[in-house]
Amino acid sequence: MWREIWEKHSGKLIGTACGAILGIVYLIAGFWDMLIFAFLVFIGYYVGRKLDRREPLFEREELLQWLTERWRMFR
């Protein structure tokens, strides 16, 4: 059972664990850093999910298009 879970969701498990470990460091600093902790866990899960699906972390063309549209108003 654990082997099957590991094979299907290894990226999410590793990403969430890394986010949780990094989040604990911030959590020790104080209560309000709980938001940072939750954000880091979410980022770890998101990256792990992308790795499980063998998807790129971000689409290069979409990012370049968004940046050019975003910065065009300053020209």
Secondary structure, DSSP 8 states (H G I E B T S, - for coil): -HHHHHHHHHHHHHHHHHHHHHHHHHHHH-GGGHHHHHHHHHHHHHHHHHHHTT--SS-HHHHHHHHHHHHHTT-
